Amino acid sequence: MSVKHLVSLAEWTREECDEVLRRSKKLKRKLREKGPSRRLQGKTLALVFHKPSLRTRVSFETAMAQMGGSSLFITDREIGMDSRETIEDIARVMSGYVDGIVIRTFANTFVERMAAASSVPVINALTDSFHPCQILADLLTAREHGKDLDAMAVAYVGDGNNVAHSWINAAIHYHIDLRIVHPEGYAPDNGIVARARSRGAQVTLVTDPSTGVEGADIVYTDVWASMGQESEKDERLRRFRGFQVDGKLMSRAKEEALFMHCLPAHRGEEVAAEVIDGPRSVIFDEAHNRLHAQKGLLDYLLAR
């Protein structure tokens, strides 16, 4: 059997996404009713991180511990990817030690090269281009809150970044009415949008927040300046003025619409406190589901 990786959701099928969501739901229920599963007994997961993390690191390490496995946290300072040693050599060496590799880095090409050289599953835990693990948790959360993944409108408001790109890739597999609501100059990557549309994704680019959010089932946002963009913060604050998700903008969505955010959040910038801390916000359900979605993913890639 060939090794299965998660570089982006675009490389996966609808059936594979559904299977991870099914396993996530099952493992979450089993944890609550019977306690942790031990399906990854004896398995070891390496976490190779260029970027800082709260949810990603803790959820993967906890997932492995609850499922009977172990994890190793490794920073790039220790291994020097493509400086001290090539990514390909690192992947081949680590493949002889561990059962899976999670990588959180900047360039998506690092994940692609790691996966091409690795004989064990490689998981993209965030790059500048994609954040597939986050979207799996988001889909799980939306479904738990009664949303039909094949009949929901999602308004993503803000920067056309890695999270936006992964929502676009999710729309390849699910019949999502996806609106990317962005300021001029901050649209998602044209190539990613075009490839998704060529595979049937319904993706609309909108520059007017009120229009984009109208009738949405989910309103989603992210920070305006991501890691590595700190020098652009002042300019982005100016350019994104008018794109804050506040009570007025949420009122344009359906009455039962959910508010989602991948976190960390900056209250008073991309989202008003009245929304993120309000009754329609499911941000902590979403954050907690990172654990359960990660468990479903690891179960699918490492235990099958």
ChimeraX commands (.cxc) that place a marker at each C-alpha (Angstrom):
marker #1 position 0.00,0.00,0.00 radius 0.5
marker #1 position 1.34,3.43,-0.92 radius 0.5
marker #1 position 1.99,5.91,1.88 radius 0.5
marker #1 position -0.79,8.46,2.37 radius 0.5
marker #1 position 0.15,12.04,3.23 radius 0.5
marker #1 position -1.85,15.18,4.00 radius 0.5
marker #1 position -0.18,18.03,2.13 radius 0.5
marker #1 position -3.45,19.79,1.31 radius 0.5
marker #1 position -7.09,18.78,1.07 radius 0.5
marker #1 position -6.92,19.26,-2.71 radius 0.5
marker #1 position -4.94,16.01,-2.98 radius 0.5
marker #1 position -7.56,14.10,-1.02 radius 0.5
marker #1 position -10.94,12.71,-2.05 radius 0.5
marker #1 position -14.37,13.36,-0.59 radius 0.5
marker #1 position -14.38,9.80,0.72 radius 0.5
marker #1 position -11.09,10.26,2.55 radius 0.5
marker #1 position -12.27,13.49,4.20 radius 0.5
marker #1 position -15.52,11.82,5.22 radius 0.5
marker #1 position -13.63,8.87,6.69 radius 0.5
marker #1 position -11.48,11.15,8.86 radius 0.5
marker #1 position -14.59,13.01,10.05 radius 0.5
marker #1 position -16.33,9.69,10.78 radius 0.5
marker #1 position -13.38,8.44,12.83 radius 0.5
marker #1 position -13.09,11.79,14.61 radius 0.5
marker #1 position -16.72,11.66,15.69 radius 0.5
marker #1 position -16.41,8.04,16.81 radius 0.5
marker #1 position -13.22,8.62,18.81 radius 0.5
marker #1 position -14.66,11.74,20.44 radius 0.5
marker #1 position -17.76,9.80,21.52 radius 0.5
marker #1 position -15.67,6.86,22.73 radius 0.5
marker #1 position -13.43,9.16,24.80 radius 0.5
marker #1 position -16.49,10.59,26.54 radius 0.5
marker #1 position -18.23,7.24,27.11 radius 0.5
marker #1 position -15.45,4.69,27.58 radius 0.5
marker #1 position -12.16,6.57,27.92 radius 0.5
marker #1 position -9.16,6.85,25.60 radius 0.5
marker #1 position -8.56,4.47,22.71 radius 0.5
marker #1 position -5.20,2.71,22.51 radius 0.5
marker #1 position -5.19,2.22,18.74 radius 0.5
marker #1 position -1.76,3.84,18.30 radius 0.5
marker #1 position -0.02,1.76,20.98 radius 0.5
marker #1 position 3.68,1.62,20.15 radius 0.5
marker #1 position 3.48,4.32,17.45 radius 0.5
marker #1 position 5.68,7.43,17.54 radius 0.5
marker #1 position 4.91,10.77,15.90 radius 0.5
marker #1 position 7.56,13.41,15.17 radius 0.5
marker #1 position 6.45,17.06,15.27 radius 0.5
marker #1 position 8.85,19.28,13.33 radius 0.5
marker #1 position 8.01,22.95,13.90 radius 0.5
marker #1 position 9.42,26.12,12.35 radius 0.5
marker #1 position 6.55,28.20,13.80 radius 0.5
marker #1 position 5.16,28.62,17.33 radius 0.5
marker #1 position 1.96,26.83,18.21 radius 0.5
marker #1 position -0.64,26.32,20.91 radius 0.5
marker #1 position -3.56,24.34,19.45 radius 0.5
marker #1 position -1.58,22.34,16.89 radius 0.5
marker #1 position 1.18,21.14,19.19 radius 0.5
marker #1 position -1.01,20.42,22.21 radius 0.5
marker #1 position -3.72,18.67,20.18 radius 0.5
marker #1 position -1.27,16.38,18.34 radius 0.5
marker #1 position 0.69,15.51,21.46 radius 0.5
marker #1 position -2.48,14.88,23.46 radius 0.5
marker #1 position -3.96,12.85,20.63 radius 0.5
marker #1 position -0.97,10.54,20.55 radius 0.5
marker #1 position -0.92,10.19,24.34 radius 0.5
marker #1 position -4.64,9.39,24.53 radius 0.5
marker #1 position -4.33,6.82,21.75 radius 0.5
marker #1 position -1.43,5.01,23.40 radius 0.5
marker #1 position 1.38,6.40,21.29 radius 0.5
marker #1 position 4.16,8.90,21.91 radius 0.5
marker #1 position 5.40,12.09,20.26 radius 0.5
marker #1 position 8.67,13.95,19.81 radius 0.5
marker #1 position 8.75,17.74,19.48 radius 0.5
marker #1 position 11.63,19.00,17.33 radius 0.5
marker #1 position 12.39,22.60,16.39 radius 0.5
marker #1 position 14.14,23.59,13.20 radius 0.5
marker #1 position 16.93,25.08,15.32 radius 0.5
marker #1 position 17.87,21.52,16.26 radius 0.5
marker #1 position 17.87,19.96,12.79 radius 0.5
marker #1 position 18.43,22.88,10.38 radius 0.5
marker #1 position 16.17,21.90,7.50 radius 0.5
marker #1 position 17.90,22.67,4.20 radius 0.5
marker #1 position 20.81,24.34,5.98 radius 0.5
marker #1 position 22.49,21.72,8.15 radius 0.5
marker #1 position 20.86,18.89,6.22 radius 0.5
marker #1 position 18.52,18.59,3.23 radius 0.5
marker #1 position 14.84,18.05,3.77 radius 0.5
marker #1 position 15.04,14.84,1.78 radius 0.5
marker #1 position 17.81,13.39,3.96 radius 0.5
marker #1 position 15.93,14.39,7.12 radius 0.5
marker #1 position 12.76,12.71,5.83 radius 0.5
marker #1 position 14.58,9.48,4.97 radius 0.5
marker #1 position 16.34,9.35,8.33 radius 0.5
marker #1 position 13.20,10.09,10.34 radius 0.5
marker #1 position 11.21,7.52,8.37 radius 0.5
marker #1 position 13.39,4.86,9.97 radius 0.5
marker #1 position 12.65,6.12,13.47 radius 0.5
marker #1 position 9.01,7.21,13.62 radius 0.5
marker #1 position 5.61,6.21,12.25 radius 0.5
marker #1 position 4.52,9.65,11.10 radius 0.5
marker #1 position 5.83,13.20,10.68 radius 0.5
marker #1 position 3.90,16.41,11.39 radius 0.5
marker #1 position 5.49,19.54,9.95 radius 0.5
marker #1 position 4.57,23.18,10.67 radius 0.5
marker #1 position 6.62,25.50,8.51 radius 0.5
marker #1 position 6.61,28.44,6.10 radius 0.5
marker #1 position 6.93,27.27,2.48 radius 0.5
marker #1 position 4.54,24.56,1.33 radius 0.5
marker #1 position 7.36,23.16,-0.82 radius 0.5
marker #1 position 9.02,22.00,2.42 radius 0.5
marker #1 position 6.02,19.76,3.14 radius 0.5
marker #1 position 5.88,18.57,-0.46 radius 0.5
marker #1 position 9.56,17.63,-0.43 radius 0.5
marker #1 position 9.26,15.94,2.97 radius 0.5
marker #1 position 6.31,13.87,1.73 radius 0.5
marker #1 position 8.06,12.93,-1.52 radius 0.5
marker #1 position 11.06,11.53,0.37 radius 0.5
marker #1 position 9.30,10.01,3.39 radius 0.5
marker #1 position 8.21,6.39,3.69 radius 0.5
marker #1 position 5.84,7.27,6.55 radius 0.5
marker #1 position 2.83,9.63,6.48 radius 0.5
marker #1 position 3.60,13.36,6.49 radius 0.5
marker #1 position 0.97,15.80,7.78 radius 0.5
marker #1 position 0.88,19.50,6.96 radius 0.5
marker #1 position 0.25,21.24,10.29 radius 0.5
marker #1 position 0.29,24.71,8.66 radius 0.5
marker #1 position 2.26,26.45,5.96 radius 0.5
marker #1 position 1.96,29.88,4.41 radius 0.5
marker #1 position -0.27,28.28,1.75 radius 0.5
marker #1 position -2.50,25.77,3.57 radius 0.5
marker #1 position -3.85,24.71,6.96 radius 0.5
marker #1 position -5.77,21.48,6.26 radius 0.5
marker #1 position -5.91,20.23,9.86 radius 0.5
marker #1 position -7.75,23.37,10.91 radius 0.5
marker #1 position -10.40,22.90,8.24 radius 0.5
marker #1 position -11.02,19.27,9.22 radius 0.5
marker #1 position -11.76,20.50,12.74 radius 0.5
marker #1 position -13.97,23.27,11.32 radius 0.5
marker #1 position -15.98,20.80,9.24 radius 0.5
marker #1 position -16.41,18.55,12.27 radius 0.5
marker #1 position -17.61,21.53,14.31 radius 0.5
marker #1 position -20.02,22.74,11.65 radius 0.5
marker #1 position -21.55,19.27,11.36 radius 0.5
marker #1 position -21.88,18.94,15.16 radius 0.5
marker #1 position -23.79,22.22,15.22 radius 0.5
marker #1 position -26.31,20.97,12.69 radius 0.5
marker #1 position -24.86,22.38,9.48 radius 0.5
marker #1 position -25.13,20.34,6.29 radius 0.5
marker #1 position -21.69,20.35,4.68 radius 0.5
marker #1 position -23.34,19.99,1.28 radius 0.5
marker #1 position -25.83,22.81,1.76 radius 0.5
marker #1 position -24.22,25.62,3.68 radius 0.5
marker #1 position -22.98,29.08,2.82 radius 0.5
marker #1 position -19.65,30.04,4.37 radius 0.5
marker #1 position -18.50,33.66,4.35 radius 0.5
marker #1 position -14.79,33.89,5.05 radius 0.5
marker #1 position -14.04,37.55,5.84 radius 0.5
marker #1 position -10.48,38.87,5.72 radius 0.5
marker #1 position -7.13,37.97,4.21 radius 0.5
marker #1 position -7.02,35.38,1.43 radius 0.5
marker #1 position -4.49,33.35,3.41 radius 0.5
marker #1 position -3.70,29.72,4.20 radius 0.5
marker #1 position -6.99,29.17,6.03 radius 0.5
marker #1 position -8.96,30.70,3.15 radius 0.5
marker #1 position -7.06,28.46,0.72 radius 0.5
marker #1 position -7.94,25.38,2.74 radius 0.5
marker #1 position -11.63,26.35,2.80 radius 0.5
marker #1 position -11.38,26.67,-0.98 radius 0.5
marker #1 position -9.95,23.15,-1.15 radius 0.5
marker #1 position -12.73,21.85,1.12 radius 0.5
marker #1 position -15.24,23.29,-1.34 radius 0.5
marker #1 position -13.87,20.88,-3.95 radius 0.5
marker #1 position -15.30,17.99,-1.93 radius 0.5
marker #1 position -18.41,19.52,-0.34 radius 0.5
marker #1 position -21.13,21.58,-2.00 radius 0.5
marker #1 position -20.30,24.70,-0.01 radius 0.5
marker #1 position -21.38,28.13,-1.20 radius 0.5
marker #1 position -18.04,29.71,-0.29 radius 0.5
marker #1 position -17.61,33.47,-0.35 radius 0.5
marker #1 position -14.11,34.86,0.24 radius 0.5
marker #1 position -14.74,38.42,1.37 radius 0.5
marker #1 position -11.50,40.39,1.12 radius 0.5
marker #1 position -10.14,43.91,0.66 radius 0.5
marker #1 position -8.72,44.83,-2.73 radius 0.5
marker #1 position -5.24,43.38,-3.06 radius 0.5
marker #1 position -5.76,40.61,-0.51 radius 0.5
marker #1 position -7.55,37.98,-2.58 radius 0.5
marker #1 position -6.62,34.31,-2.31 radius 0.5
marker #1 position -4.14,32.84,-4.78 radius 0.5
marker #1 position -5.58,32.89,-8.30 radius 0.5
marker #1 position -4.17,29.47,-9.14 radius 0.5
marker #1 position -5.68,27.82,-6.07 radius 0.5
marker #1 position -9.07,29.38,-6.85 radius 0.5
marker #1 position -8.91,28.40,-10.52 radius 0.5
marker #1 position -7.95,24.79,-9.80 radius 0.5
marker #1 position -10.74,24.45,-7.25 radius 0.5
marker #1 position -13.32,25.92,-9.61 radius 0.5
marker #1 position -12.17,23.57,-12.37 radius 0.5
marker #1 position -13.05,20.69,-10.03 radius 0.5
marker #1 position -16.52,22.03,-9.26 radius 0.5
marker #1 position -15.92,24.22,-6.20 radius 0.5
marker #1 position -18.35,27.11,-5.84 radius 0.5
marker #1 position -16.06,29.96,-4.81 radius 0.5
marker #1 position -17.06,33.61,-5.08 radius 0.5
marker #1 position -14.64,36.48,-4.43 radius 0.5
marker #1 position -16.35,39.49,-2.88 radius 0.5
marker #1 position -14.95,42.87,-1.82 radius 0.5
marker #1 position -18.08,44.15,-0.05 radius 0.5
marker #1 position -18.50,42.57,3.41 radius 0.5
marker #1 position -22.26,43.18,3.65 radius 0.5
marker #1 position -22.88,41.47,0.32 radius 0.5
marker #1 position -20.53,38.59,1.09 radius 0.5
marker #1 position -22.06,37.76,4.47 radius 0.5
marker #1 position -25.69,38.03,3.34 radius 0.5
marker #1 position -27.58,34.83,4.25 radius 0.5
marker #1 position -24.47,32.93,5.37 radius 0.5
marker #1 position -24.69,29.88,7.63 radius 0.5
marker #1 position -21.14,30.41,8.91 radius 0.5
marker #1 position -19.18,33.64,9.21 radius 0.5
marker #1 position -15.47,32.96,9.56 radius 0.5
marker #1 position -12.48,35.22,10.06 radius 0.5
marker #1 position -8.78,35.12,10.90 radius 0.5
marker #1 position -6.16,37.60,12.03 radius 0.5
marker #1 position -5.30,40.27,9.50 radius 0.5
marker #1 position -1.52,39.86,9.88 radius 0.5
marker #1 position -0.37,36.25,10.13 radius 0.5
marker #1 position 2.98,34.93,11.40 radius 0.5
marker #1 position 5.73,36.41,9.25 radius 0.5
marker #1 position 3.64,39.45,8.31 radius 0.5
marker #1 position 4.23,41.50,11.43 radius 0.5
marker #1 position 5.97,44.26,9.48 radius 0.5
marker #1 position 2.79,44.73,7.44 radius 0.5
marker #1 position 0.49,45.10,10.43 radius 0.5
marker #1 position -0.04,48.87,10.32 radius 0.5
marker #1 position -0.74,48.84,6.59 radius 0.5
marker #1 position -3.10,45.89,6.96 radius 0.5
marker #1 position -5.00,47.56,9.79 radius 0.5
marker #1 position -5.61,50.47,7.45 radius 0.5
marker #1 position -6.52,48.37,4.41 radius 0.5
marker #1 position -8.82,46.01,6.32 radius 0.5
marker #1 position -10.82,48.76,7.98 radius 0.5
marker #1 position -14.48,47.94,7.37 radius 0.5
marker #1 position -13.89,44.17,7.34 radius 0.5
marker #1 position -14.27,43.63,11.08 radius 0.5
marker #1 position -16.91,41.03,11.95 radius 0.5
marker #1 position -19.10,42.97,14.35 radius 0.5
marker #1 position -22.72,42.68,15.39 radius 0.5
marker #1 position -23.91,44.73,12.44 radius 0.5
marker #1 position -22.12,42.50,9.93 radius 0.5
marker #1 position -23.29,39.31,11.67 radius 0.5
marker #1 position -26.88,40.57,11.39 radius 0.5
marker #1 position -26.54,40.17,7.61 radius 0.5
marker #1 position -26.04,36.41,8.04 radius 0.5
marker #1 position -28.82,33.95,8.88 radius 0.5
marker #1 position -30.29,34.26,12.34 radius 0.5
marker #1 position -28.87,30.83,13.26 radius 0.5
marker #1 position -25.46,31.51,11.68 radius 0.5
marker #1 position -22.35,30.44,13.56 radius 0.5
marker #1 position -19.26,32.56,14.07 radius 0.5
marker #1 position -15.94,30.73,13.65 radius 0.5
marker #1 position -12.29,31.75,14.04 radius 0.5
marker #1 position -9.21,29.53,13.88 radius 0.5
marker #1 position -7.46,31.52,16.69 radius 0.5
marker #1 position -5.48,33.24,17.98 radius 0.5
marker #1 position -7.84,36.22,17.79 radius 0.5
marker #1 position -7.35,39.96,18.16 radius 0.5
marker #1 position -10.53,41.38,19.64 radius 0.5
marker #1 position -11.24,44.83,18.29 radius 0.5
marker #1 position -9.40,44.13,15.03 radius 0.5
marker #1 position -10.79,41.35,12.82 radius 0.5
marker #1 position -13.66,40.62,15.21 radius 0.5
marker #1 position -15.60,42.55,17.82 radius 0.5
marker #1 position -15.77,41.17,21.35 radius 0.5
marker #1 position -19.58,41.17,21.14 radius 0.5
marker #1 position -19.35,38.56,18.37 radius 0.5
marker #1 position -16.45,36.34,19.40 radius 0.5
marker #1 position -17.71,36.17,22.99 radius 0.5
marker #1 position -21.37,36.11,21.98 radius 0.5
marker #1 position -23.93,33.28,21.80 radius 0.5
marker #1 position -23.31,32.43,18.13 radius 0.5
marker #1 position -19.58,31.95,18.57 radius 0.5
marker #1 position -18.32,28.35,18.53 radius 0.5
marker #1 position -14.61,29.18,18.63 radius 0.5
marker #1 position -13.81,26.99,21.63 radius 0.5
marker #1 position -15.79,24.02,20.29 radius 0.5
marker #1 position -13.75,24.53,17.13 radius 0.5
marker #1 position -10.46,24.73,19.06 radius 0.5
marker #1 position -11.29,21.63,21.14 radius 0.5
marker #1 position -12.20,19.75,17.98 radius 0.5
marker #1 position -8.62,20.17,16.80 radius 0.5
marker #1 position -7.87,17.31,19.22 radius 0.5
marker #1 position -10.63,15.08,17.92 radius 0.5
marker #1 position -10.00,15.84,14.24 radius 0.5
marker #1 position -6.29,15.17,14.78 radius 0.5
marker #1 position -7.16,11.84,16.40 radius 0.5
marker #1 position -9.33,10.87,13.45 radius 0.5
marker #1 position -6.58,11.87,11.05 radius 0.5
marker #1 position -3.88,9.96,12.93 radius 0.5
marker #1 position -6.15,6.94,13.24 radius 0.5
marker #1 position -6.74,7.00,9.48 radius 0.5
marker #1 position -3.08,7.47,8.50 radius 0.5
marker #1 position -1.26,5.47,11.19 radius 0.5
marker #1 position -3.66,2.77,12.37 radius 0.5
marker #1 position -5.19,1.58,9.11 radius 0.5
marker link #1:1,2 radius 0.2
marker link #1:2,3 radius 0.2
marker link #1:3,4 radius 0.2
marker link #1:4,5 radius 0.2
marker link #1:5,6 radius 0.2
marker link #1:6,7 radius 0.2
marker link #1:7,8 radius 0.2
marker link #1:8,9 radius 0.2
marker link #1:9,10 radius 0.2
marker link #1:10,11 radius 0.2
marker link #1:11,12 radius 0.2
marker link #1:12,13 radius 0.2
marker link #1:13,14 radius 0.2
marker link #1:14,15 radius 0.2
marker link #1:15,16 radius 0.2
marker link #1:16,17 radius 0.2
marker link #1:17,18 radius 0.2
marker link #1:18,19 radius 0.2
marker link #1:19,20 radius 0.2
marker link #1:20,21 radius 0.2
marker link #1:21,22 radius 0.2
marker link #1:22,23 radius 0.2
marker link #1:23,24 radius 0.2
marker link #1:24,25 radius 0.2
marker link #1:25,26 radius 0.2
marker link #1:26,27 radius 0.2
marker link #1:27,28 radius 0.2
marker link #1:28,29 radius 0.2
marker link #1:29,30 radius 0.2
marker link #1:30,31 radius 0.2
marker link #1:31,32 radius 0.2
marker link #1:32,33 radius 0.2
marker link #1:33,34 radius 0.2
marker link #1:34,35 radius 0.2
marker link #1:35,36 radius 0.2
marker link #1:36,37 radius 0.2
marker link #1:37,38 radius 0.2
marker link #1:38,39 radius 0.2
marker link #1:39,40 radius 0.2
marker link #1:40,41 radius 0.2
marker link #1:41,42 radius 0.2
marker link #1:42,43 radius 0.2
marker link #1:43,44 radius 0.2
marker link #1:44,45 radius 0.2
marker link #1:45,46 radius 0.2
marker link #1:46,47 radius 0.2
marker link #1:47,48 radius 0.2
marker link #1:48,49 radius 0.2
marker link #1:49,50 radius 0.2
marker link #1:50,51 radius 0.2
marker link #1:51,52 radius 0.2
marker link #1:52,53 radius 0.2
marker link #1:53,54 radius 0.2
marker link #1:54,55 radius 0.2
marker link #1:55,56 radius 0.2
marker link #1:56,57 radius 0.2
marker link #1:57,58 radius 0.2
marker link #1:58,59 radius 0.2
marker link #1:59,60 radius 0.2
marker link #1:60,61 radius 0.2
marker link #1:61,62 radius 0.2
marker link #1:62,63 radius 0.2
marker link #1:63,64 radius 0.2
marker link #1:64,65 radius 0.2
marker link #1:65,66 radius 0.2
marker link #1:66,67 radius 0.2
marker link #1:67,68 radius 0.2
marker link #1:68,69 radius 0.2
marker link #1:69,70 radius 0.2
marker link #1:70,71 radius 0.2
marker link #1:71,72 radius 0.2
marker link #1:72,73 radius 0.2
marker link #1:73,74 radius 0.2
marker link #1:74,75 radius 0.2
marker link #1:75,76 radius 0.2
marker link #1:76,77 radius 0.2
marker link #1:77,78 radius 0.2
marker link #1:78,79 radius 0.2
marker link #1:79,80 radius 0.2
marker link #1:80,81 radius 0.2
marker link #1:81,82 radius 0.2
marker link #1:82,83 radius 0.2
marker link #1:83,84 radius 0.2
marker link #1:84,85 radius 0.2
marker link #1:85,86 radius 0.2
marker link #1:86,87 radius 0.2
marker link #1:87,88 radius 0.2
marker link #1:88,89 radius 0.2
marker link #1:89,90 radius 0.2
marker link #1:90,91 radius 0.2
marker link #1:91,92 radius 0.2
marker link #1:92,93 radius 0.2
marker link #1:93,94 radius 0.2
marker link #1:94,95 radius 0.2
marker link #1:95,96 radius 0.2
marker link #1:96,97 radius 0.2
marker link #1:97,98 radius 0.2
marker link #1:98,99 radius 0.2
marker link #1:99,100 radius 0.2
marker link #1:100,101 radius 0.2
marker link #1:101,102 radius 0.2
marker link #1:102,103 radius 0.2
marker link #1:103,104 radius 0.2
marker link #1:104,105 radius 0.2
marker link #1:105,106 radius 0.2
marker link #1:106,107 radius 0.2
marker link #1:107,108 radius 0.2
marker link #1:108,109 radius 0.2
marker link #1:109,110 radius 0.2
marker link #1:110,111 radius 0.2
marker link #1:111,112 radius 0.2
marker link #1:112,113 radius 0.2
marker link #1:113,114 radius 0.2
marker link #1:114,115 radius 0.2
marker link #1:115,116 radius 0.2
marker link #1:116,117 radius 0.2
marker link #1:117,118 radius 0.2
marker link #1:118,119 radius 0.2
marker link #1:119,120 radius 0.2
marker link #1:120,121 radius 0.2
marker link #1:121,122 radius 0.2
marker link #1:122,123 radius 0.2
marker link #1:123,124 radius 0.2
marker link #1:124,125 radius 0.2
marker link #1:125,126 radius 0.2
marker link #1:126,127 radius 0.2
marker link #1:127,128 radius 0.2
marker link #1:128,129 radius 0.2
marker link #1:129,130 radius 0.2
marker link #1:130,131 radius 0.2
marker link #1:131,132 radius 0.2
marker link #1:132,133 radius 0.2
marker link #1:133,134 radius 0.2
marker link #1:134,135 radius 0.2
marker link #1:135,136 radius 0.2
marker link #1:136,137 radius 0.2
marker link #1:137,138 radius 0.2
marker link #1:138,139 radius 0.2
marker link #1:139,140 radius 0.2
marker link #1:140,141 radius 0.2
marker link #1:141,142 radius 0.2
marker link #1:142,143 radius 0.2
marker link #1:143,144 radius 0.2
marker link #1:144,145 radius 0.2
marker link #1:145,146 radius 0.2
marker link #1:146,147 radius 0.2
marker link #1:147,148 radius 0.2
marker link #1:148,149 radius 0.2
marker link #1:149,150 radius 0.2
marker link #1:150,151 radius 0.2
marker link #1:151,152 radius 0.2
marker link #1:152,153 radius 0.2
marker link #1:153,154 radius 0.2
marker link #1:154,155 radius 0.2
marker link #1:155,156 radius 0.2
marker link #1:156,157 radius 0.2
marker link #1:157,158 radius 0.2
marker link #1:158,159 radius 0.2
marker link #1:159,160 radius 0.2
marker link #1:160,161 radius 0.2
marker link #1:161,162 radius 0.2
marker link #1:162,163 radius 0.2
marker link #1:163,164 radius 0.2
marker link #1:164,165 radius 0.2
marker link #1:165,166 radius 0.2
marker link #1:166,167 radius 0.2
marker link #1:167,168 radius 0.2
marker link #1:168,169 radius 0.2
marker link #1:169,170 radius 0.2
marker link #1:170,171 radius 0.2
marker link #1:171,172 radius 0.2
marker link #1:172,173 radius 0.2
marker link #1:173,174 radius 0.2
marker link #1:174,175 radius 0.2
marker link #1:175,176 radius 0.2
marker link #1:176,177 radius 0.2
marker link #1:177,178 radius 0.2
marker link #1:178,179 radius 0.2
marker link #1:179,180 radius 0.2
marker link #1:180,181 radius 0.2
marker link #1:181,182 radius 0.2
marker link #1:182,183 radius 0.2
marker link #1:183,184 radius 0.2
marker link #1:184,185 radius 0.2
marker link #1:185,186 radius 0.2
marker link #1:186,187 radius 0.2
marker link #1:187,188 radius 0.2
marker link #1:188,189 radius 0.2
marker link #1:189,190 radius 0.2
marker link #1:190,191 radius 0.2
marker link #1:191,192 radius 0.2
marker link #1:192,193 radius 0.2
marker link #1:193,194 radius 0.2
marker link #1:194,195 radius 0.2
marker link #1:195,196 radius 0.2
marker link #1:196,197 radius 0.2
marker link #1:197,198 radius 0.2
marker link #1:198,199 radius 0.2
marker link #1:199,200 radius 0.2
marker link #1:200,201 radius 0.2
marker link #1:201,202 radius 0.2
marker link #1:202,203 radius 0.2
marker link #1:203,204 radius 0.2
marker link #1:204,205 radius 0.2
marker link #1:205,206 radius 0.2
marker link #1:206,207 radius 0.2
marker link #1:207,208 radius 0.2
marker link #1:208,209 radius 0.2
marker link #1:209,210 radius 0.2
marker link #1:210,211 radius 0.2
marker link #1:211,212 radius 0.2
marker link #1:212,213 radius 0.2
marker link #1:213,214 radius 0.2
marker link #1:214,215 radius 0.2
marker link #1:215,216 radius 0.2
marker link #1:216,217 radius 0.2
marker link #1:217,218 radius 0.2
marker link #1:218,219 radius 0.2
marker link #1:219,220 radius 0.2
marker link #1:220,221 radius 0.2
marker link #1:221,222 radius 0.2
marker link #1:222,223 radius 0.2
marker link #1:223,224 radius 0.2
marker link #1:224,225 radius 0.2
marker link #1:225,226 radius 0.2
marker link #1:226,227 radius 0.2
marker link #1:227,228 radius 0.2
marker link #1:228,229 radius 0.2
marker link #1:229,230 radius 0.2
marker link #1:230,231 radius 0.2
marker link #1:231,232 radius 0.2
marker link #1:232,233 radius 0.2
marker link #1:233,234 radius 0.2
marker link #1:234,235 radius 0.2
marker link #1:235,236 radius 0.2
marker link #1:236,237 radius 0.2
marker link #1:237,238 radius 0.2
marker link #1:238,239 radius 0.2
marker link #1:239,240 radius 0.2
marker link #1:240,241 radius 0.2
marker link #1:241,242 radius 0.2
marker link #1:242,243 radius 0.2
marker link #1:243,244 radius 0.2
marker link #1:244,245 radius 0.2
marker link #1:245,246 radius 0.2
marker link #1:246,247 radius 0.2
marker link #1:247,248 radius 0.2
marker link #1:248,249 radius 0.2
marker link #1:249,250 radius 0.2
marker link #1:250,251 radius 0.2
marker link #1:251,252 radius 0.2
marker link #1:252,253 radius 0.2
marker link #1:253,254 radius 0.2
marker link #1:254,255 radius 0.2
marker link #1:255,256 radius 0.2
marker link #1:256,257 radius 0.2
marker link #1:257,258 radius 0.2
marker link #1:258,259 radius 0.2
marker link #1:259,260 radius 0.2
marker link #1:260,261 radius 0.2
marker link #1:261,262 radius 0.2
marker link #1:262,263 radius 0.2
marker link #1:263,264 radius 0.2
marker link #1:264,265 radius 0.2
marker link #1:265,266 radius 0.2
marker link #1:266,267 radius 0.2
marker link #1:267,268 radius 0.2
marker link #1:268,269 radius 0.2
marker link #1:269,270 radius 0.2
marker link #1:270,271 radius 0.2
marker link #1:271,272 radius 0.2
marker link #1:272,273 radius 0.2
marker link #1:273,274 radius 0.2
marker link #1:274,275 radius 0.2
marker link #1:275,276 radius 0.2
marker link #1:276,277 radius 0.2
marker link #1:277,278 radius 0.2
marker link #1:278,279 radius 0.2
marker link #1:279,280 radius 0.2
marker link #1:280,281 radius 0.2
marker link #1:281,282 radius 0.2
marker link #1:282,283 radius 0.2
marker link #1:283,284 radius 0.2
marker link #1:284,285 radius 0.2
marker link #1:285,286 radius 0.2
marker link #1:286,287 radius 0.2
marker link #1:287,288 radius 0.2
marker link #1:288,289 radius 0.2
marker link #1:289,290 radius 0.2
marker link #1:290,291 radius 0.2
marker link #1:291,292 radius 0.2
marker link #1:292,293 radius 0.2
marker link #1:293,294 radius 0.2
marker link #1:294,295 radius 0.2
marker link #1:295,296 radius 0.2
marker link #1:296,297 radius 0.2
marker link #1:297,298 radius 0.2
marker link #1:298,299 radius 0.2
marker link #1:299,300 radius 0.2
marker link #1:300,301 radius 0.2
marker link #1:301,302 radius 0.2
marker link #1:302,303 radius 0.2
marker link #1:303,304 radius 0.2
view
